[in-house]
Structure formats: structure tokens, C-alpha cells
């Protein structure tokens, strides 16, 4: 069978050859999900400070292979979407003149960078004028999950980064 997607799942080991850099191990901050803490979001390398209000808890995230989007508390995601150039919505008409920034997460003391094509789609619909595209950020605000403010990092994040889950060491 011919498979074009380079995705794979491996149990009991991981492959250094598939990694672009060394692994950054991050401890599970709360059991039940692959929940971990991260220190901040960065836009083109500039800290946003969005996680400061959570104090020592910092921002909390879960990795979710069943989510097609990156989701988070509306009071945090709304300003983040604006900082990414989308105004007050996750969809907008855009042109080649629209330059979208790099989105990064400060996790385990390291910056995890996502290029615009990692966190958004751009497509041209037949009803749109020449040179105008539809741009859509792969993000969605969510309400309380019952675990406090939490970010759900689904497929856009998981496609951008090689992830390893160590159930015994809880990391």
C-alpha cells in the first residue's frame, strides 16, 4: 500500500531518525490526560505574557490526538488570535500582503515554533476575487473543561512536533 503521509505510531520505543532535534521531556502536571505546563506563547519570538496570570500553575495543556484543532480558554485565545493577525475571528479574507507570524510555545524551557502553515490554512474559493483567499486559524475557544483553564493541543500541534509519551516516568 502506498502511504503519502509520513505519520507513524510506535509502541515501546521512539526513533531518533524521525526527530529534527533532541527530545524535550516534560513532566505530566496532572494525571488523567497527557497534561503538562508551559510558560508562555510567543509571537515571532516575543513573549505574550498570557500565562502570567496563572502564577505558578502557568498555562496548562493536554495533547489530544482526537482533536483536529488547538483549543483554549476564550479569554486567552481571543487575544492570541488577534496577535496572529486574525482580528476577532479565526477566519478572514486574506491576500499575499497578509504576513502571519510564527507562533511558539515555551515548553520545558525551550521554544517550540510553529510556522503559519502549521497553525492555519489558506485556500482560494471560486466565489472569491483573484488574489483573495480564505485564511483560517486552526483554533477554537472553549469553556471550562472541569480541570481549570486548559489548552487542548490537537493535530496542528502534533503534526508539527515529534511527541513521545512515557507512561512509566509520567512525562
C-alpha positions in Angstrom: 0.0 0.0 0.0 1.4 3.4 -0.9 1.2 5.9 2.0 1.9 9.5 1.3 1.6 10.7 4.9 4.8 10.3 6.9 2.9 9.8 10.2 3.5 6.7 12.3 2.8 5.3 15.7 5.4 3.2 17.6 4.9 1.4 20.9 7.7 0.8 23.3 10.3 2.9 21.7 11.0 6.0 19.6 13.1 6.7 16.6 15.9 9.3 16.7 15.9 9.3 12.9 12.4 10.9 12.9 13.4 13.8 15.1 14.6 17.2 14.0 16.2 17.9 17.4 16.7 16.3 20.8 13.7 15.4 22.8 12.5 17.8 25.5 10.9 15.8 28.3 8.1 17.5 30.2 6.6 16.0 33.3 2.8 15.3 33.4 1.4 18.1 35.7 -1.9 16.4 36.4 -2.7 12.7 35.8 -5.7 11.6 33.8 -4.6 13.2 30.5 -1.2 14.0 29.0 -1.4 17.3 30.8 1.7 19.5 31.2 2.6 23.0 32.0 4.1 25.6 29.6 5.4 29.1 30.4 4.1 31.3 27.6 3.1 31.8 24.0 5.5 33.8 21.8 4.6 35.7 18.6 7.6 36.0 16.3 9.8 35.3 19.3 8.2 38.0 21.5 6.6 36.8 24.8 2.9 37.5 25.1 2.7 37.1 28.9 -0.7 35.3 28.6 0.4 32.6 31.1 1.5 35.1 33.9 -2.0 35.4 35.3 -2.0 31.7 36.3 1.0 32.2 38.6 3.0 29.0 39.5 0.4 26.9 37.7 1.4 28.6 34.4 -0.6 27.6 31.3 -1.8 24.0 31.3 -2.1 22.0 28.1 -3.1 18.5 27.1 -2.0 16.7 24.0 -5.1 15.2 22.2 -4.8 13.0 19.1 -8.6 13.1 18.8 -8.8 16.9 18.3 -8.4 18.5 14.9 -7.8 22.0 16.4 -5.9 23.8 19.1 -8.4 25.0 21.7 -8.1 27.1 24.8 -10.0 29.4 27.2 -11.7 32.2 25.3 -10.1 35.0 27.5 -6.6 33.7 26.4 -7.4 32.6 22.8 -9.1 35.8 21.8 -6.0 38.0 22.3 -3.8 35.3 20.8 -5.9 35.2 17.6 -5.7 39.0 17.4 -1.9 38.8 17.9 -1.7 36.3 15.0 -3.4 38.9 12.7 -6.9 37.4 12.6 -8.7 40.2 14.3 -11.7 39.0 16.3 -12.3 35.7 14.5 -10.5 32.6 13.4 -11.4 33.2 9.7 -10.7 36.1 7.4 -10.2 37.0 3.8 -6.5 37.5 3.1 -4.2 38.3 0.3 -0.5 37.7 -0.3 0.1 41.0 1.5 -1.1 39.4 4.8 2.0 38.1 6.5 1.3 35.8 9.5 3.8 35.5 12.4 5.4 32.4 13.9 3.6 31.0 16.9 5.7 29.5 19.6 5.1 27.7 22.9 7.7 27.9 25.7 7.7 24.3 27.0 10.3 22.9 29.3 12.5 25.9 28.8 12.5 25.5 25.0 10.7 27.4 22.3 8.5 25.1 20.1 8.0 27.1 16.9 5.0 26.7 14.6 5.1 28.4 11.2 1.9 29.9 9.9 1.2 26.9 7.6 1.3 24.7 10.8 -1.5 26.6 12.6 -3.6 27.8 9.7 -5.0 27.0 6.2 -5.2 29.3 3.2 -7.4 28.4 0.3 -9.0 30.1 -2.7 -12.7 29.7 -3.2 -14.3 30.0 -6.7 -16.5 32.8 -5.4 -13.6 34.9 -4.2 -11.9 37.6 -6.4 -8.5 36.9 -7.8 -5.8 37.5 -5.2 -8.1 37.0 -2.3 -8.0 33.8 -0.2 -9.8 32.5 2.8 -7.5 32.1 5.8 -8.5 30.0 8.8 -6.6 29.6 12.1 -6.9 26.0 13.4 -8.0 27.4 16.8 -11.2 27.4 18.8 -12.1 29.0 22.1 -13.6 26.6 24.7 -15.3 26.9 28.0 -14.3 25.3 31.3 -13.2 21.7 31.0 -13.7 20.9 34.6 -9.9 20.9 35.1 -9.4 24.7 35.2 -8.2 26.8 32.3 -6.6 24.4 29.9 -5.3 24.4 26.3 -6.0 21.4 24.1 -3.2 20.9 21.6 -4.6 18.7 18.8 -3.5 17.8 15.4 -1.9 21.1 14.3 0.5 20.9 17.2 1.0 17.1 16.9 1.8 17.3 13.2 4.4 20.0 13.9 6.3 18.2 16.7 7.6 14.7 17.3 5.9 13.5 20.5 6.8 10.7 22.8 4.7 9.5 25.8 6.5 7.8 28.7 3.7 6.3 30.9 6.1 4.9 33.5 8.1 8.1 34.1 4.9 10.2 33.7 6.4 12.5 31.1 
